[in-house]
Amino acid sequence: MQRVAIILRLKPGAHERAKDMLVQGPPFDVAATTFKSHSVYLSEAEAVFVFEGPDVEWELDDLTSDVFHPALQRAFDEWRELIQGGPQLAREVYFWEQGDS
């Protein structure tokens, strides 16, 4: 199982709009992907999207390059207005779970 995070640095004042977008849920059918889990964390300055699943980076690549998915492309356009710079991909380097030694 792999986990990755995508980090978006928000422009000043973008927090409330980001929150409004996030509470609507993803602009794609999560159940139709190979993701085992997906969560989003929001601070005043950043949005962090966490994905878990087999071959998670391949799944993200397929999803984000789907130019024929209008809702997803619309969401990307909305997020572009809220962020500074580009998205940053963070790969997991440590994970602990109850029962792990």
N, C-alpha and C positions, 0 to 999 in steps of 0.2 A: 504494500500500500504506500502510495506517495502523497505528500501534502506540499502545496505551494501557496504562497500568498502574493497577491498583486496589491501594491501600495500606491495610492493616489494622493498627492499633496494638494490640499484644497486651497483655493484662493481665499483671501480674507472675506468673511461675510457669506461664504458658500455653504456653511454647515447646515442651515435650516433647509435649503433647497435639496441638498444631498440626502438629508434625513427623510424628506417627503418622498423622494424617488425610491429610497431603499425600503420604506415600509410597504410599498406596492409589490415588493418581491421581484425576482429576476424577470427580465424580458424574454426569457426562453423557458422551455419545459425542462426543469431540472431532472425529472424522472425519466426523460428520454435520453439522458446522457449516461456515461459510465461513472459519474461522480457518486461516491458513497456518502459524502457530506459536503455541505457548502454553508459558510457563514460569513457575515460581514460585520466588522467592527468599525465604529465611527467615533472619532475625537473631533475637537474643534478644528484641527489642522489636517487630519488625514482620514481616508477611508481605506480599510484593509479588507480585501476579499480573500477568503481562505477556501481552498478546494482540496478535497481528498478523494483519491480513487486510484485505480490501476492506470498506468500511463497517463497521469493527469495532465502533463504538459502537452501531449499529443491531442487530448480531448479539448483543452483550452485553445490550442492552435486551430483545430478544426472549427470550433465554435466561433472564435473571433474573426476568422477569415471568411465566414459565410456571408457573402455580399447579397445573397438572395433572402436573407432573414430581415425583413423590414423593421420589425419591432426592436431587434437587437441593434441594427444600424442607427435607428432613431435614438436609442439609449446612449450609444457611443457619442452621437452628436451632442446630446444634452450634457453628458459628463465632460466633454471637451471644454464647454463653457465654464465649468466649475473648477477645473484643475490647473495647477501650475506645472509646466514641464510635462514629461511623458510618464506613463505608468512604470513602476519598478517591479521586477519579478524577484521575489525572495524565496529561496529554496530552504527546506527544513535541514537543520544541522543537529538538532537535539529534540527528542520527544520522550516523554515519560507517561506511562499509564499504569493505574493500579494493577498490581499483579506482575508487572515487569520486575526483573531482578536488577 
